[in-house]
Amino acid sequence: RSIARVVTETALPQEPERARSGILSLLHTGDVLCVTGAGVSTDSGIPDYRGPQGSLHRHRPMTYQEFQHDAAARHRYWARSFVGWRQMHGAAPNRSHELLAQWQSRGILTGLVTQNVDGLHRQAAESLASDADIVTLHGDLDTVGCLV
């Protein structure tokens, strides 16, 4: 219960042209792993975690230990997930998801790791009949597994 509610940014973004040329250079080289977060799904109508409408401002992140050993915390987690699932269930992949799925199907990206739980990367890959390698760090709200 000691996790800080706000994380401050410490690095300044690169100039857009420099960032663009660096990304293109990596993509041309190949064997690229892409890591995404909430910002990739905002164009699908899902608020990003730390943004003005994000849940970080309303709820403290839950630790694995708290989820495992506190029944009331688990109850709150599942109640919030149910509310969030309705919004995510109605969302569709946006151009960013589609582009990343295309790059994976063409072998430009060799893998994708996401912090998102909305399933939109998987939906975009499935629309291409792609067997994309997607790792969901925090799971997926439409997939539940028993920890016992």
Buried (B, 14 or more C-beta within 10 A) or exposed (E): EEEEEEEEEEEEEEEEEEEEEEEEEBEEEEEBEBEBBBEBBBEBEBBBBBEEEBBBEEEEEBBEEBBEEBEEBBEBBEEBBEEBBEBBEEBEBBEBBBBBBBBBBEEBBEBBBBEBBBBBBBBBBBEBEBEBEBEBEEEBBEEEEEEE
